[in-house]
Amino acid sequence: MKRSETKSRRVRAENIFSHYDMTKKYNQLTQEQRYKIEALISVGKRQFEIANLIGVSKSTISRELNRNIPKRGSGALVYVATKAQHKTNLRHKFKPKRHLFNDHLKKDMLTMMVHLRYSPELINATWKLKDVDGVSHETMYRFIWSCKHTNKRINQPFKNIYKLLKHGKRKRRRGNYKDSRGLIPNRISIEKRPSIVSKRKRLGDIEADFIIGKNHKSALLVTIDRASLVTTINKVNGRDAHQVKNKIIQRLKKYQKVRTITFDNDKAFALHQEIGKTLNCKTYFTRPYTSQDKGTIENRNGVIRLFFPKKTNFNKIHQSTIKSVENKINNRPVRKFKYLTPNQIALQLKI
């Protein structure tokens, strides 16, 4: 091929592309343009004429009319600018939006996970309540686990954040266990507990349990209201039945009414009858090694463990720190309550 012919083809190609603005940005029709469309239609202008007069393509006018001219009803086949603008606003409001997981959101996520021990799901709910354009909890989980398996410098502050997840380091116990805790006198099985307790519609049905510290030398005594999930946490110097009895009575006597308390089969709850007599309530016990009998408090203990991991020596934890964690938990949004807090639910149930 001759050089002159090649040059002429290149020139023709450049002339063709010169007719197109490669950096052109396509904007939505404005309300003013929609008023012009309505006026031009009323005087009988055709689509290509309208497009030329307002400076858009013919396809833009075609799409606008197809989308916003009603096909039936009192205003059928009539273009009205105000109605077209209203329909456009609704489409933009409800269409799915893609939000970037930027540095600000990542730092906000890290802050809530570290200081409040929030899960990605709770963080997402918090952003929605604050009207923040955040990202989904699935996006956060993907980011957290990708940081664990990457050595990128930019992700180093988040590399170990997976350890803050509730199930980030779960270990399973296997094997058979011998019940060496002895018998509790006059215990009444959970199977005889009134069915209304399972409905969770009233305050005062309590579960009690321990969170054991390092080398079984320290513990937290935890109680939880089944309906509201309001939780109390107290450090105990040992699992002596008398100390445990006094601590439970001290915390629960502030309740408006305690109706039932469900314990597990720890010998520390051996004085349950004295507790029941003082608080004027009934006491019941779970079946041995049946965690589903006390699923509410087991779940809450998992949340407490976010603040006090296993092997924590509670003897070195000040009571003010424990009280701070208790407040955080009772003011922590809960999914089953549509992200209201236990304290808020307790106030509703009192009314």
Beta strands, then each sheet from edge to edge (+ up, - down):
strand 1: 205-212
strand 2: 219-225
strand 3: 231-236
strand 4: 260-263
strand 5: 282-285
sheet 1: 3+ 2- 1+ 4+ 5+
end
